[in-house]
């Protein structure tokens, strides 16, 4: 019996280390506040974003979360540096976590000059499917739809770039 448990443990560890056990990005409906020109639609599925064939940085944020607002400003700066290589998408979940409204999100995006695609989803299940622990939550998703990594809370420039560089060098 002990040998059986050891073998199962080795198999699970091998799967984790090889990346075979990584989570897939859950699909959800995305209604864009801005960025419809990037995807050719204002309402689409997240799988349509992934179908663009590029890695994705998905930032879940809320309009009245100070940490989120700082992260969004950094994401705007960094998105320009990785333009064409990585798709940046913001998903406002403030309505689900009582930290802002659609109106507040739109005002923030406009006032702060955030230009990368941003929107919301009508499905609260996205929070559970992505295992959102806090806002902001950033997911680094490979072009094949596998989540390579995630970060929570305030992120620094160097750490964000490290995550993105790892995303760009990760194989499918």
Rosetta blueprint (number, residue, H / E / L):
1 X L
2 X H
3 X H
4 X H
5 X H
6 X H
7 X H
8 X H
9 X H
10 X H
11 X H
12 X H
13 X H
14 X H
15 X H
16 X H
17 X H
18 X H
19 X L
20 X L
21 X L
22 X L
23 X L
24 X E
25 X L
26 X L
27 X L
28 X L
29 X E
30 X E
31 X E
32 X E
33 X E
34 X E
35 X L
36 X H
37 X H
38 X H
39 X H
40 X L
41 X L
42 X L
43 X E
44 X E
45 X E
46 X H
47 X H
48 X H
49 X H
50 X H
51 X L
52 X L
53 X L
54 X L
55 X E
56 X E
57 X E
58 X E
59 X E
60 X E
61 X E
62 X L
63 X L
64 X L
65 X L
66 X H
67 X H
68 X H
69 X H
70 X H
71 X H
72 X H
73 X H
74 X H
75 X H
76 X H
77 X H
78 X H
79 X H
80 X H
81 X H
82 X L
83 X L
84 X L
85 X L
86 X E
87 X E
88 X E
89 X E
90 X E
91 X E
92 X E
93 X L
94 X L
95 X L
96 X L
97 X L
98 X L
99 X L
100 X L
101 X L
102 X H
103 X H
104 X H
105 X H
106 X H
107 X H
108 X H
109 X H
110 X H
111 X H
112 X H
113 X L
114 X L
115 X L
116 X L
117 X L
118 X E
119 X E
120 X E
121 X L
122 X L
123 X L
124 X L
125 X H
126 X H
127 X H
128 X H
129 X H
130 X L
131 X L
132 X L
133 X L
134 X L
135 X L
136 X L
137 X E
138 X E
139 X E
140 X E
141 X E
142 X L
143 X L
144 X L
145 X L
146 X E
147 X E
148 X E
149 X E
150 X E
151 X E
152 X E
153 X L
154 X L
155 X L
156 X L
157 X H
158 X H
159 X H
160 X H
161 X H
162 X H
163 X H
164 X H
165 X H
166 X H
167 X H
168 X H
169 X H
170 X L
171 X L
172 X L
